[in-house]
Amino acid sequence: MSVTVLLALTLSLPLLGAVLIAMSNGKPNQRETVTLLTAVALFATVVALTPKVLAGERPYLELLDILPGVALAFRIEPLGMLFALVASFLWIVNSIYSIGYMRGNKERHQTRFYVCFAAALWATMGVAFSANLLTLFIFYEALTISTYPLVTHQGNEAAIRGGRTYLGILLTTSIGVMLPAIILTAYLVGTLDFRAGGILAGKVSPEMGGLLLFLFMYGTGKAALMPIHRWLPAAMVAPTPVSALLHAVAVVKAGVFVVVKLIVYTFGIDYLAKLTNTDWLLYISGATILIASTIALSADNLKRRLAYSTVSQLSYVIMAAAILAPISAVGAAMHIAAHAFGKITLFFAAGSIYTASHKTEVSQLNGIGRRMPWTMGAFAIGALSMIGVPPTAGFVSKWYILLGALDAQSTVAIVVIVVSTLLNAAYFLPVIYAAFFRKPPEGDEHKHGEAPLPIVIALCITAAGTIVLFFLPDIPLALARAMAGVGG
Amino acid sequence: MIEAHLPALQVVLPLLAAPLCVVLRNGTAAWALTLATSWAALAVAVALLVKVLADGPISYELGNWLAPWGIEYKIDAVNAFILVVVAAIGAIVVPYAYASVRAEIEEERIYLFYCMYLLTLTGLLGIVITGDAFNIFVFLEISSLSTYVLVGLGRDRRALTAAYQYLIMGTIGATFILIGIGLLYMMTGTLNIADLAKRVPPLAGNRTVLAAFGFITVGASLKLALFPLHHWLPNAYAYAPSTVSAFLAGTATKVSLYILIRFIFTVFGASFAFKTLPLDIVLSVLAVLAMFVSSTVAIFQRDIKRLLAYSSIAQIGYMILGISFASVTGVAASLLHIFNHALMKGGLFLALGCVMLRLGSVRIEDMHGLGRTMPVTMAAFVIGGLSLIGIPLTAGFISKWYLVLAALESGRWYFAVLIVLSSLLAVIYVWRIIEVAYFRPAPRSEAAEPVREAPASMLIPMWVLIGANIYFGVETSASVGVARQAAAMLLGSGP
C-alpha cells in the first residue's frame, strides 16, 4: 500500500471505529470487540508507516483548502510519528483496561464512553500528523471537545464542575491566545506550514518572535504550564481509564507535542536561540516542575498526586525544548514517550486499587502491596520511571535532557532537574514503602485480591513497556534524532 | 427574454404572490404558494449572482425609464451576495414554517401570516436590489410594516408590545433615513445611487451633506440594532413566532447593514466617512461595546430566544467592527459574517422553534434533559452554538479568522484581542444551555405525554442550515471569494 493510503487510513480508522461502536449500542461484547479491533488496526497502520518515515519519506495528504493557501493537510514527520506510535499502542492497552474497569465498576453510558474514546484518538492522530498550524488547531480543538463527555462521564455535580474548568481553560487558552497567535503568524509570515528549521527566520522581528512564543506557549493550555494547569487536576473526576489515556497520553501529550513541534518546526531552534527574550520559558517551566512536585508531595488523594506529577513532568518536556540545544530536543521527544508509558502505568494502578478496594487516598494504602502484588509492582516500576532510575524509560529521556542542559551550560535547568528528582522520589517512594512494608490497618474487614484480569494484564504490559524502552530505545530515539536533526 | 428581466422578477414574484394569499383564504394553499414563490426567488437570486460574477454589474431600468430619472435596479457583487443570503433564508424557512406556524398561530390567521411573510421578503429583497435611494425607503417601509405584523402574531400577548416598540423605533429609523435622502436630493437633485456617488463626494465639506450623512447613519444604525440603539430587538425576537425569529435574525438586520454599507462606501465614499469624519472610531467603539455588553447580558438570560437575540446584537458588533477597519479584508470579513451569521442564527432559532413546538417554552429551566428527549434538535443546537463561538470547521471560525486578520492588517492589534475575548463570552452562554440539556435529568412528573422529536418537516430545514454551517466552514472558496470581490469593489473606484 502506498504511504498516502496508509496515512489516510490512520485518520479514517478511528472515525470508522467510532461509528461502528455507536452502532453496537446495547451489545457490549460486539462493542468492545470493535474497539479492540480498531485499536489494533490503527496501531498496525502506524507501525507500517514507521520504517518509511525512518527512511526519510514524508507522506503528504492534502484534503481541501480551508482558507486561501492554508489547506487541511497532513504530513508525517518523525516527531508526529513517535507521538502517533505511542498513542495508538497505548490505546490498545487502554481498551483492554477499560473493559475490565468499566465492567468492574458497572459504569453507565459505556457506548458513549467508547465512541468518545475513538473520536479522541482520531483527533490525536490529526494533531500528530497535521502539516500546518491550522490543521493542528482544528484537531486540537476536536480533541478538547471529544474528551469533554469523557471528563464529565459521571454526570454528577462534581463532574460538571470539573468539566467546566476543563473546557473553560482549554477553550479560553486555545481560542483566546493560540488562535490569535496563529492568525498573527499567517499575517506576518504568509504560511502556516511546519518546515524543518522553522518559518519565522528572516520574516519576524525578534520582539514579535518573543511575543509569538509567549502566545503559543500560553495558548497551548494542554501543556499545563503554570498558572494554566488547573484543568488537569480538575479533569481527574473522570473515570480512571480516561485519566490514564487522555491525561497521561493523548491530551497532555498533545499539549507538549504541540510545544515541541512549534519550537522545532515553526520557530526553529536556531531562530529562538538568537532571541534574547526567551529565557522566561526556561524559568517558568522550571518553576512549574518544582511547584507542581511540591503540591504532589502534599496531596493525599492518589489521582491528585498523579495529576500534579503529570503537570511537573509535562514541564520537563517544555524545559527540555526551551534549553534550545538539539540534544535536549531529543530528550524532549523521548520524554513524551517515556512519561506516557510510566504515567499510564501509575494511573492504571490507581484505577486498579479503586476497582478492587475502593481506596482513593495514599494514606489508606498501607500493606496493599501484599494483596495486589502485580498492581503495586507495576506502580513501583512506573514510579521509578518518573524519578528517572534505570532500568526504566524515564532514565533515558532525563539523560538526554541533562546532556542538553550541560551542553547549553544552563545552570537553572541542571538545578531544577536535580531538585525535582529528589522531590519525585519523596512523593513516590513512601507510597511504595507503605504498600509493601507497612502492616495493613487493624480491622480492615474488606477482603479483596487483585483487580479483574484485563486490568492486571494492561498494567503489566505498560510496566513492561517502561522497561523495554530502557533496553531498546532505538526506534523512538531514531525518530527523535531525525526530528532534531542530530546524527545517530 | 426571461433572463433579461430577472432583476424585476426578484421583487415582483413575492409582491404578486402576497395578495394572492389573501385571495386563497386557506392556510395550506397559502403555504404552498409561499413555498413555490420563495424558492423561485432563491433561484432568481442565485442566477443573478452567477451572472454578476461572470459578466459584471447588471443595470435594469424599470419600465424602460432611463437611469437618473427612472428607477434603476443595479446589481453588483455586493447586493447579489446579500440577495442570495436573504432569499436563501427566506426559502429554507418556509418548509419549516408549515408545522411551526400551525402550532403557534390561530388557524384562521395563517393565510395572513404567509401574506405578510411574502411582503416582508419583497421589501427586504427590494431594498437590496434597487439602485434608487428613495426606492430603498419605500421597500424599507414595506418590509417594516409587514414585519410589525409578523412579530405581533406571536402567541404571547407581550408580542403586541414588542411589535409596538419595534414599530416606534423602526419608524424613527426609517424617517431618519428618509430625511437623509431628502437632504441629499436637495443638494444634488438626484435619487439614483450611482448618480449620487458621482455628485456627493465633491460636496464633501457641505453642511447639508454632513447632516444627511448623520441622519442616514443613525437611521440605519437604529434599523440594524447597533448598540445602544438595539432595545427593540430582544423583545421582537423573543415574542415573535419561532419561524419569524429565525427569518428576521437571518435577514432583517443584515439588510439594514447593507443600507449602511451602501451609503458609506458607495454614496459618501470611504475617505469622507473615515478620513474627513471619524466614523471609524465611533463605529469601532460602539461595536466593541455591543460585543461585550450584549454578550454579557446574554449570559444572564433565562429565555433562550432572548439570549440569542442579545447574542445577535453582539454579532452585529462584529460586522460593524469589520466595516470600521475600512479595508478590503475588514469589509470582506463583515460581509462574510453577514452570511455566516445568517446561517448560524437561522439554524439556532429553527432549533428553538422545534423546542417551542414540543415544550411550549424555550426557558432554560424547561430544557432540562432535552439532549436525550430531542437528540436530533439538540445536536443541531450544539453545532450551531459551536459555530457561534467560532470553533474551527464551522462557518463562525472563518468569520473570526478574517476579522482578526483585518484587525492585525490595520495595525490595531488590540481589536484582535477584543474580538477573541468577546467570543469567549459566547462559550459561556452557549455552554450554559448545553449543560442543562445534557446533564440535567429530564423532568418526570408530566409523564402523560413524553417529549418527542420534532417532525421531519422542521428537522430537515434546520439541518440544512446547520449543515451549511459546516460546509461553509470547510469549503470557503465560494463565500470568501464573493465577499472579497464585493469588498474590493466597494473600496475600489466605486461602481
Interface residues (C-beta under 8 A of the other chain):
Chain A: L64 D65 I66 L67 P68 L72 L134 F137 I138 E141 A142 I145 T152 G155 I160 R164 L167 G168 L171 T172 I175 G176 V177 L179 P180 I183 L184 A186 Y187
Chain B: L386 I389 G390 I391 P392 L393 I398 K400 W401 V404 L405 L408 E409 W413 A416 V417 V420 L421 S423 L424 V427 W431 E435 F439 V474 E475 T476 S477 V480
